[in-house]
Amino acid sequence: MARMTLEELVSQLRNAWGDALRAVVLYGSAAAGEHIRARSDYNVLVIADTITPQHLRAAGAVASAWGESGNPPPLTLTTSEWRASADIFPMEYADILERHKVLHGQPPFEGISVSRHDLRLELEEQAMGKVLRLRQGIMAAHGDGRLQLELLEVSLSTVMVIFRAVSRLHESTPSTDNETLSREVARLADIPAEPFVRVVRHVRGEEKIGRSEAQTVLEGYLSGMERLVAHLDRFSDV
């Protein structure tokens, strides 16, 4: 089955939303040049003046076809919701503001900013949540190297979102290269870089982690995230 292109997505979204559609924005790894084919997905933001049940039904068919190409449904907000929610989702907004490509409409970014205080609060919550999910995943894998590798692979994109937010919290511009980003955050937060670098290289296909190594890498990966949570807990955003 042919994968839906971004051009096809925009065309179908315009048909589904009609005059209510204000902007379609690509954000994340694909917008920053870190997209890995068959491994990364395309993240899309849709902003509309109004969102009615009729709009959602029409957009649902588009989202279904988009999902069959391996992508999540578009993140969909009204114009007023988009302008009022930077304090609720500061990590996501910071990532969108920095790594985006406007596919349709006018750039919806004027006047949007992210508070450092809000960023630290969400960042600590997200990092601790990732630690808890990694622990659950380790228990569920029960020493199975294949499952341990899958856990590392599926967790990486979220960890890199967290790492970009850590860089911004330290008032640095996060690298668009995930290996460089991992080393930068390791330096800023005093955590080991190597487990994260190994997973980045594994996912890229540059240096595969064998099943016999998976447990050691995963343990270092979890330890690094635990130390990051401790760093964020001590961090002053004043």
C-alpha positions as CSV (number, residue, x, y, z in Angstrom):
1,M,0.0,0.0,0.0
2,A,1.4,3.4,-1.0
3,R,2.1,5.7,1.9
4,M,0.2,9.0,2.1
5,T,2.5,12.0,1.3
6,L,2.4,15.3,3.2
7,E,1.0,17.0,0.1
8,E,-1.9,14.5,0.0
9,L,-2.5,14.9,3.7
10,V,-2.7,18.7,3.4
11,S,-5.1,18.4,0.4
12,Q,-7.4,16.0,2.2
13,L,-7.3,18.1,5.4
14,R,-8.3,21.2,3.4
15,N,-11.3,19.3,2.0
16,A,-12.2,18.0,5.5
17,W,-12.0,21.3,7.3
18,G,-13.0,23.8,4.6
19,D,-12.9,27.5,5.6
20,A,-12.3,26.6,9.3
21,L,-8.7,25.4,8.6
22,R,-6.1,28.0,9.6
23,A,-2.8,26.1,9.5
24,V,-1.2,22.7,9.0
25,V,2.3,22.4,10.6
26,L,4.8,19.6,10.4
27,Y,6.9,19.4,13.6
28,G,9.4,17.2,15.3
29,S,12.2,15.0,13.8
30,A,10.9,15.3,10.2
31,A,11.0,19.1,10.3
32,A,14.5,19.1,11.8
33,G,16.1,16.6,9.5
34,E,16.4,13.8,12.1
35,H,13.6,11.7,10.6
36,I,14.6,8.0,10.2
37,R,12.6,6.2,7.4
38,A,10.5,3.3,8.6
39,R,11.3,4.2,12.2
40,S,10.1,7.7,12.8
41,D,6.7,9.1,12.1
42,Y,5.4,12.4,10.9
43,N,3.9,14.7,13.6
44,V,1.4,17.2,12.3
45,L,-0.4,20.1,14.0
46,V,-3.8,21.3,12.7
47,I,-5.2,24.6,13.9
48,A,-8.8,25.5,13.0
49,D,-11.2,28.3,13.9
50,T,-13.8,25.9,15.1
51,I,-13.9,22.1,15.7
52,T,-17.4,20.5,15.3
53,P,-18.4,16.9,15.4
54,Q,-18.9,17.2,11.6
55,H,-15.3,18.4,11.2
56,L,-14.0,15.5,13.3
57,R,-16.0,12.9,11.3
58,A,-14.6,14.3,8.0
59,A,-11.1,14.5,9.4
60,G,-11.4,11.0,10.9
61,A,-11.2,9.4,7.4
62,V,-8.1,11.4,6.7
63,A,-6.5,10.4,10.0
64,S,-7.3,6.8,9.3
65,A,-5.5,6.8,6.0
66,W,-2.6,8.8,7.6
67,G,-2.4,6.2,10.3
68,E,-2.1,3.4,7.8
69,S,1.1,5.1,6.7
70,G,2.4,4.7,10.2
71,N,1.7,8.2,11.6
72,P,-0.3,9.4,14.6
73,P,-3.5,11.4,14.1
74,P,-2.8,15.2,13.7
75,L,-2.7,17.2,16.9
76,T,-5.8,19.3,16.5
77,L,-6.6,22.5,18.3
78,T,-8.8,25.5,17.8
79,T,-7.0,28.9,17.3
80,S,-8.0,30.0,20.8
81,E,-6.8,26.7,22.4
82,W,-3.5,27.0,20.6
83,R,-2.9,30.5,21.8
84,A,-3.9,29.7,25.4
85,S,-2.2,26.3,26.1
86,A,1.6,27.0,26.1
87,D,1.5,27.0,29.9
88,I,-0.1,23.5,29.9
89,F,2.1,21.9,27.3
90,P,5.4,23.8,27.4
91,M,7.6,21.0,26.3
92,E,5.5,20.3,23.2
93,Y,5.1,24.0,22.4
94,A,8.9,24.6,22.7
95,D,9.5,21.7,20.4
96,I,7.0,22.9,17.8
97,L,8.2,26.5,18.0
98,E,11.8,25.4,17.3
99,R,11.3,22.5,14.9
100,H,8.5,23.2,12.4
101,K,7.6,23.6,8.8
102,V,4.3,25.3,7.8
103,L,2.6,23.2,5.2
104,H,-0.5,25.3,4.9
105,G,-1.8,28.6,6.1
106,Q,0.0,31.4,8.0
107,P,2.6,30.6,10.7
108,P,0.6,30.5,14.0
109,F,3.5,31.5,16.3
110,E,3.4,35.2,16.8
111,G,3.0,36.0,20.5
112,I,3.5,32.4,21.6
113,S,6.2,31.8,24.2
114,V,7.2,29.2,26.8
115,S,7.9,30.0,30.5
116,R,11.0,28.4,31.9
117,H,9.1,27.6,35.1
118,D,6.3,25.8,33.3
119,L,8.9,24.0,31.2
120,R,10.7,22.6,34.3
121,L,7.5,21.4,35.9
122,E,6.3,19.5,32.9
123,L,9.8,18.2,32.2
124,E,10.3,16.7,35.6
125,E,6.9,15.0,35.4
126,Q,7.6,13.6,31.9
127,A,11.1,12.4,32.9
128,M,9.7,10.6,36.0
129,G,6.9,9.1,33.9
130,K,9.5,7.8,31.5
131,V,11.4,6.2,34.4
132,L,8.3,4.5,35.6
133,R,7.4,3.2,32.1
134,L,11.0,1.9,31.6
135,R,10.8,0.0,34.9
136,Q,7.5,-1.5,33.9
137,G,9.0,-2.5,30.5
138,I,12.0,-4.1,32.1
139,M,9.8,-6.2,34.4
140,A,7.6,-7.2,31.4
141,A,10.6,-8.1,29.3
142,H,11.8,-10.5,32.1
143,G,15.3,-10.7,30.7
144,D,14.3,-11.3,27.1
145,G,16.9,-9.6,24.9
146,R,14.5,-9.1,22.0
147,L,11.9,-7.4,24.2
148,Q,14.6,-5.3,25.9
149,L,15.8,-4.0,22.5
150,E,12.2,-3.2,21.5
151,L,11.8,-1.2,24.7
152,L,14.9,0.8,24.0
153,E,13.9,1.4,20.4
154,V,10.3,2.6,21.1
155,S,11.4,4.8,24.1
156,L,14.1,6.8,22.2
157,S,11.9,9.4,20.5
158,T,10.3,10.4,23.8
159,V,13.7,10.5,25.6
160,M,15.0,12.8,22.9
161,V,12.0,15.1,23.4
162,I,12.9,15.2,27.1
163,F,16.5,15.8,26.2
164,R,15.6,18.8,24.0
165,A,13.6,20.3,26.8
166,V,16.6,19.8,29.2
167,S,18.8,21.7,26.8
168,R,16.3,24.5,26.6
169,L,15.9,24.6,30.4
170,H,19.6,25.2,30.6
171,E,19.1,28.1,28.0
172,S,20.9,26.2,25.3
173,T,19.8,25.5,21.7
174,P,19.3,21.7,21.4
175,S,21.2,20.0,18.6
176,T,19.1,18.6,15.8
177,D,21.5,15.5,15.8
178,N,20.4,13.1,18.5
179,E,23.9,11.8,19.2
180,T,25.2,15.3,19.8
181,L,22.1,16.1,21.8
182,S,22.7,13.1,24.1
183,R,26.2,14.2,24.8
184,E,25.2,17.8,25.4
185,V,22.5,16.7,28.0
186,A,24.9,14.3,29.6
187,R,27.3,17.2,30.2
188,L,24.6,19.6,31.4
189,A,22.9,17.1,33.8
190,D,26.0,15.1,34.8
191,I,24.6,11.8,33.5
192,P,26.3,9.1,31.4
193,A,26.1,9.7,27.7
194,E,27.1,6.2,26.4
195,P,23.8,4.3,26.9
196,F,21.8,7.0,25.0
197,V,24.4,7.3,22.3
198,R,24.4,3.5,21.8
199,V,20.6,3.5,21.4
200,V,20.7,6.4,18.9
201,R,23.3,4.6,16.8
202,H,21.3,1.3,17.1
203,V,18.0,3.0,15.9
204,R,19.9,4.7,13.0
205,G,21.3,1.3,12.0
206,E,24.9,2.5,12.5
207,E,25.9,0.2,15.3
208,K,23.5,-2.5,16.3
209,I,23.1,-3.6,19.9
210,G,23.1,-7.4,20.2
211,R,20.5,-9.2,22.3
212,S,23.3,-10.3,24.7
213,E,24.2,-6.6,25.3
214,A,20.6,-5.3,25.6
215,Q,20.3,-5.8,29.4
216,T,23.5,-3.9,30.1
217,V,22.6,-1.0,27.8
218,L,19.0,-0.9,29.2
219,E,20.3,-0.8,32.8
220,G,22.6,2.1,32.0
221,Y,19.8,3.9,30.1
222,L,17.4,3.6,33.0
223,S,20.1,4.7,35.5
224,G,20.8,7.8,33.3
225,M,17.1,8.7,33.3
226,E,16.9,8.2,37.1
227,R,19.8,10.6,37.5
228,L,18.2,13.1,35.2
229,V,15.1,13.1,37.3
230,A,17.2,13.8,40.4
231,H,18.9,16.7,38.5
232,L,15.6,18.2,37.5
233,D,14.3,17.9,41.1
234,R,17.3,20.0,42.3
235,F,17.2,22.5,39.4
236,S,16.2,26.1,40.1
237,D,14.4,27.9,37.4
238,V,14.5,31.3,39.2
